[in-house]
């Protein structure tokens, strides 16, 4: 019979060896110092061997309990080795049918269809707010009050919009579970009416040309890093989404030396997962050339001022507008509304082309693809017209660099 002291103090040898206990239990000691509990037994007149786990994770007393359980299974006509495999399968199945297990399967399925930033935001929101409460629960047994508790906790923390997005994501997980026969109802859908109503509104934006020009002048005069100022002007000229601007790479800017310079944004970085070509006006090309001395040695056109391998902070442009006195009046995303309003007023016949320039998803996908090819020249003309109206009388972008830094 082994003792705790003997098991603890045994030293390895040049070859593996065993220390025998009783009832077929022994400790297998490897030359590297590993200690593994094993059990030798006979089933249907055949000698078999199973591993019970390592020491010291499994102490002597627990190893003997595992041996006794195996002996009881033998008396019941069961093979302990086969039973252990069955138990592992049951454990894995139970994990796969918890809310967290199903949610991660759902996320893995849809991740390739999302931008990297959105995919990370989805899983982090679930890890932060949903998994601590719902994660270990069998998804088919979760009732609406539990989900409501999760959502109200987020809402009470001062994030009502986050609570709504979280409810939608939890609901999508349940829809996935229902489709796979793992749940019969969606408690998150039933909980949609319990959150406090929110006032609907659009992101603040200046939609008249002259006030917009005044705002841009004021923002460019505020002390800031030159790359931040240049990024703001480039955003105003291209009317892309701020996230698309922050991820802009030098290898996406093509044709600067020709008559048709483009910024080719790949599909994986676009909201609608469709590649988007942005025609660059003369003023936009000038911004790119003014930015080159600062960032051309790095992959990103507008990197973070402290970490060049990271994109510009998502708050940098917003803070610049706030410091210029436009908090609550205009946000970086608002340049899209500015472009749409001004250009639709000035070029009413080009409404569909302006929508294409904003990368809005057309209702007719075939027509959308056709228009993208057909109206390339007109889109370039409109991009130049916008730049001429917006920046008339403005300093060259190269003059932004010597201004005071923050």
C-alpha positions in Angstrom: 0.0 0.0 0.0 1.3 3.5 -0.9 1.4 6.4 1.5 1.2 10.1 0.7 4.8 10.6 1.7 6.0 7.9 -0.5 4.1 9.2 -3.5 5.3 12.7 -2.9 9.0 11.9 -2.4 9.5 9.3 -5.1 12.3 10.2 -7.6 12.4 9.5 -11.3 14.8 6.9 -12.8 16.4 6.4 -16.2 13.4 4.3 -17.2 9.7 4.6 -16.3 8.5 2.4 -13.4 5.4 1.8 -11.3 4.6 2.1 -7.6 1.8 -0.4 -6.9 -1.0 0.4 -4.5 -3.9 -2.1 -4.3 -6.8 -3.3 -6.5 -4.9 -2.7 -9.7 -4.1 0.9 -8.9 -0.5 2.1 -9.4 1.5 5.2 -9.9 3.4 5.4 -13.2 6.6 7.5 -12.8 8.3 8.8 -16.0 12.0 9.7 -16.4 11.0 13.3 -16.8 9.4 13.2 -13.3 5.8 12.9 -14.4 3.5 10.9 -12.1 0.3 9.4 -13.5 -2.3 7.3 -11.8 -3.3 4.2 -13.8 -5.7 1.3 -13.2 -5.2 -2.2 -14.4 -8.4 -4.3 -14.6 -10.0 -7.2 -16.5 -13.1 -6.9 -18.6 -14.6 -9.8 -20.5 -11.5 -11.9 -19.9 -9.2 -9.2 -21.4 -6.7 -7.2 -19.4 -7.2 -3.4 -19.9 -5.5 -0.2 -18.6 -6.9 3.3 -18.1 -5.3 6.5 -16.9 -7.0 8.2 -14.0 -5.0 11.5 -14.1 -1.8 13.1 -12.9 -0.4 13.5 -9.4 -0.5 15.9 -7.5 -3.7 17.2 -9.3 -5.2 13.9 -8.2 -3.9 12.9 -4.7 -3.7 9.4 -3.4 -7.1 9.4 -1.7 -8.9 10.6 -4.8 -7.1 8.1 -7.0 -8.4 5.3 -4.7 -12.0 6.8 -5.0 -11.7 6.7 -8.8 -10.5 3.1 -8.6 -13.5 2.1 -6.5 -15.8 3.8 -8.9 -14.3 1.8 -11.8 -14.7 -1.4 -9.8 -18.3 -0.6 -9.2 -18.8 -0.1 -12.9 -17.2 -3.5 -13.5 -19.6 -5.1 -11.1 -22.4 -3.5 -13.0 -21.2 -5.0 -16.2 -19.7 -1.7 -17.6 -16.3 -1.2 -19.0 -14.7 1.7 -17.1 -12.7 2.9 -20.1 -15.8 3.1 -22.3 -17.7 4.8 -19.5 -15.1 7.5 -19.1 -15.2 8.2 -22.9 -19.0 8.5 -22.7 -18.8 10.9 -19.7 -16.4 13.1 -21.7 -18.8 13.2 -24.6 -21.6 14.1 -22.3 -19.6 16.9 -20.7 -18.6 18.3 -24.1 -22.2 18.1 -25.2 -23.4 19.9 -22.1 -20.8 22.7 -22.7 -21.9 23.0 -26.3 -25.5 23.6 -25.3 -24.9 26.3 -22.7 -25.6 29.9 -23.7 -21.9 30.7 -24.0 -21.2 27.6 -26.1 -24.0 28.3 -28.5 -23.1 32.0 -28.6 -19.5 31.3 -29.5 -20.6 28.9 -32.3 -23.0 31.6 -33.6 -20.2 34.2 -33.5 -17.7 31.9 -35.3 -20.3 31.3 -38.0 -21.0 35.0 -38.7 -17.6 36.5 -38.0 -16.3 36.2 -41.6 -19.3 38.4 -42.7 -18.4 41.2 -40.3 -15.6 43.7 -40.1 -13.0 42.8 -37.5 -13.9 45.7 -35.3 -17.6 44.8 -35.3 -16.9 41.1 -34.6 -14.7 42.0 -31.6 -17.4 44.4 -30.3 -20.1 41.7 -30.5 -18.1 39.0 -28.6 -16.8 41.5 -26.0 -20.3 42.8 -25.3 -21.4 39.2 -24.6 -18.4 38.4 -22.5 -18.8 41.6 -20.5 -22.5 41.5 -19.8 -24.2 38.3 -20.8 -21.8 35.4 -20.1 -21.3 36.1 -16.4 -25.0 35.5 -15.9 -26.2 33.4 -18.8 -23.0 31.7 -19.9 -23.2 28.4 -18.0 -26.9 28.0 -18.2 -28.4 25.4 -20.7 -29.8 27.6 -23.4 -33.0 25.8 -23.6 -33.8 26.5 -20.0 -33.3 30.2 -19.9 -36.4 32.2 -19.1 -37.3 35.9 -19.9 -36.8 37.2 -16.4 -33.1 36.2 -16.4 -32.5 37.9 -19.7 -34.4 41.0 -18.5 -32.1 41.2 -15.4 -29.0 41.2 -17.7 -30.4 44.0 -19.9 -31.6 46.1 -17.0 -28.2 45.9 -15.4 -26.6 47.3 -18.5 -29.3 50.0 -18.8 -28.9 51.0 -15.2 -25.2 51.5 -15.8 -26.1 54.4 -18.1 -25.8 52.6 -21.4 -29.4 52.3 -22.8 -28.3 52.0 -26.4 -25.8 49.3 -25.4 -28.6 47.4 -23.7 -30.6 47.4 -26.9 -27.7 46.2 -29.0 -27.1 43.5 -26.4 -30.7 42.4 -26.5 -30.5 42.0 -30.3 -27.4 39.9 -30.1 -28.8 37.7 -27.4 -31.9 37.3 -29.5 -29.8 36.3 -32.5 -28.1 33.6 -30.4 -31.4 32.2 -29.4 -32.6 32.2 -33.0 -29.5 30.2 -33.9 -30.2 27.8 -31.0 -33.9 27.3 -32.1 -32.8 26.6 -35.7 -30.5 23.8 -34.3 -33.1 22.3 -32.0 -31.4 23.5 -28.8 -34.1 25.9 -27.6 -37.8 26.3 -28.2 -38.3 30.0 -27.6 -36.4 33.3 -27.6 -36.7 35.0 -24.2 -34.7 38.1 -25.5 -37.4 38.7 -28.1 -40.1 38.5 -25.3 -38.0 41.0 -23.3 -37.8 43.7 -26.0 -40.7 45.7 -24.4 -39.2 46.1 -20.9 -36.4 48.6 -21.7 -37.1 52.3 -21.2 -38.0 54.0 -24.5 -35.3 56.1 -26.1 -35.6 59.3 -28.1 -34.8 58.6 -31.7 -32.4 61.0 -33.3 -29.7 61.4 -35.9 -26.1 62.1 -35.3 -25.5 65.9 -35.2 -24.4 67.3 -38.5 -24.1 70.7 -40.2 -25.9 70.4 -43.5 -25.5 73.8 -45.0 -22.3 74.6 -47.0 -21.2 78.0 -45.5 -21.7 76.9 -41.8 -19.8 73.7 -42.7 -16.9 75.7 -44.1 -16.8 77.8 -41.0 -16.7 74.8 -38.8 -13.9 73.2 -40.8 -11.9 76.4 -40.7 -12.3 76.6 -36.9 -11.4 72.9 -36.4 -8.2 73.2 -38.6 -7.1 76.2 -36.5 -7.2 74.2 -33.2 -3.8 73.0 -31.9 -3.6 69.3 -32.9 -1.2 66.8 -34.4 -0.8 67.5 -38.2 -2.0 64.0 -39.1 -5.2 64.6 -37.2 -5.9 67.8 -39.0 -5.1 66.2 -42.4 -7.4 63.2 -41.5 -10.3 65.6 -40.7 -9.9 67.4 -44.1 -9.7 64.0 -45.9 -12.8 62.8 -44.1 -14.7 66.0 -45.1 -13.6 65.5 -48.8 -14.4 61.8 -49.1 -17.5 61.6 -46.9 -16.6 58.0 -45.9 -17.4 56.5 -42.5 -14.8 57.4 -39.8 -13.9 53.8 -39.3 -13.1 53.4 -43.0 -10.8 56.5 -42.8 -9.0 55.3 -39.7 -8.1 52.0 -41.4 -6.9 53.6 -44.7 -3.7 52.0 -45.9 -1.1 53.4 -48.3 -1.5 50.3 -50.6 -5.2 51.2 -51.0 -4.3 54.6 -52.6 -3.7 54.1 -56.3 -3.2 56.1 -59.4 -2.0 59.3 -57.8 0.2 60.1 -60.8 -2.6 59.6 -63.3 -5.9 61.2 -64.2 -8.0 59.0 -62.1 -6.6 58.6 -58.6 -8.6 56.3 -56.3 -8.9 55.1 -52.8 -9.9 51.4 -53.1 -11.4 50.3 -49.8 -11.6 46.4 -49.6 -14.9 44.7 -48.8 -13.8 43.5 -45.3 -13.5 47.1 -44.1 -16.8 48.3 -45.4 -20.0 48.2 -43.4 -22.0 46.5 -46.2 -19.1 44.1 -47.0 -18.8 45.4 -50.6 -15.6 46.9 -51.9 -15.8 50.6 -52.5 -13.8 52.9 -54.8 -13.6 56.5 -53.7 -12.6 58.9 -56.6 -10.0 61.4 -55.2 -10.3 65.1 -56.1 -7.3 67.3 -56.6 -7.7 68.5 -53.0 -7.9 65.0 -51.6 -4.7 64.0 -53.5 -3.0 67.1 -52.0 -4.0 65.9 -48.5 -2.5 62.5 -49.2 0.8 64.1 -50.5 0.9 66.4 -47.4 0.4 63.3 -45.2 3.2 61.3 -46.9 6.1 62.8 -45.0 4.6 61.9 -41.7 3.3 58.4 -42.3 4.5 56.9 -45.6 7.0 54.6 -43.9 4.1 52.9 -42.1 1.2 50.8 -43.6 -1.6 53.2 -42.3 -2.2 56.6 -43.9 -3.5 58.1 -40.6 -1.9 56.1 -37.8 -2.0 56.8 -34.1 0.4 59.6 -33.1 1.9 57.4 -30.4 1.7 54.0 -31.9 2.2 54.0 -35.7 1.1 50.4 -36.1 -2.3 51.4 -34.6 -5.0 53.5 -36.4 -5.8 57.0 -35.4 -7.9 57.0 -32.2 -11.6 56.8 -32.9 -12.0 59.8 -30.6 -9.3 62.0 -32.1 -11.4 63.7 -34.7 -14.4 64.1 -32.4 -12.3 65.7 -29.7 -10.9 68.1 -32.3 -14.5 69.2 -33.3 -15.4 69.5 -29.7 -12.5 71.7 -28.9 -13.4 73.9 -31.9 -16.8 74.6 -30.1 -19.0 72.2 -32.1 -19.8 69.6 -29.4 -23.4 68.5 -30.1 -23.5 70.3 -33.4 -21.3 68.1 -35.6 -19.5 64.8 -35.3 -17.1 63.1 -37.7 -19.8 60.8 -39.1 -21.8 64.0 -39.8 -19.7 64.8 -42.9 -21.8 62.1 -44.7 -25.0 64.0 -44.0 -23.3 67.2 -45.0 -22.2 65.8 -48.3 -25.6 64.2 -49.0 -27.6 67.4 -48.1 -25.4 69.9 -50.0 -24.8 67.7 -53.1 -28.4 66.6 -53.4 -29.5 70.2 -53.3 -26.9 71.3 -55.9 -27.2 68.2 -58.2 -30.8 66.9 -57.8 -30.6 64.7 -60.9 -27.6 62.8 -59.5 -29.3 61.5 -56.3 -28.6 57.8 -57.1 -25.0 58.5 -57.9 -24.6 60.5 -54.7 -25.9 57.5 -52.8 -23.4 55.3 -54.6 -20.6 57.7 -53.5 -21.8 57.2 -49.9 -21.7 53.4 -50.3 -25.3 53.1 -49.5 -26.7 49.7 -50.3 -29.1 49.9 -53.3 -32.4 48.1 -53.2 -31.6 46.5 -56.5 -28.2 44.8 -56.2 -27.9 44.2 -60.0 -28.7 47.8 -60.7 -26.3 48.9 -58.0 -23.4 46.9 -59.6 -24.3 48.3 -63.0 -24.4 51.9 -61.8 -21.1 51.6 -60.0 -19.4 50.8 -63.4 -21.6 53.1 -65.5 -21.2 56.3 -63.4 -17.5 56.2 -62.5 -16.8 59.4 -64.5 -19.7 61.3 -63.1 -18.8 60.3 -59.5 -15.4 61.7 -60.1 -16.9 65.0 -61.4 -19.1 65.2 -58.4 -16.2 64.5 -56.0 -14.3 67.4 -57.6 -17.3 69.7 -57.5 -17.7 68.9 -53.7 -14.1 69.6 -53.0 -14.2 72.9 -55.0 -17.2 74.1 -53.0 -16.0 73.0 -49.6 -12.5 74.2 -49.8 -12.6 77.4 -51.8 -10.2 79.8 -50.3 -8.8 77.3 -47.8 -5.0 77.0 -47.3 -3.1 74.1 -48.9 -3.0 71.0 -46.8 0.8 71.3 -46.6 0.2 74.5 -44.7 -1.6 72.6 -41.9 1.6 70.9 -40.7 3.4 73.9 -39.3 0.4 75.0 -37.2 0.5 74.7 -33.5 0.4 71.1 -32.1 -1.6 70.0 -29.1 
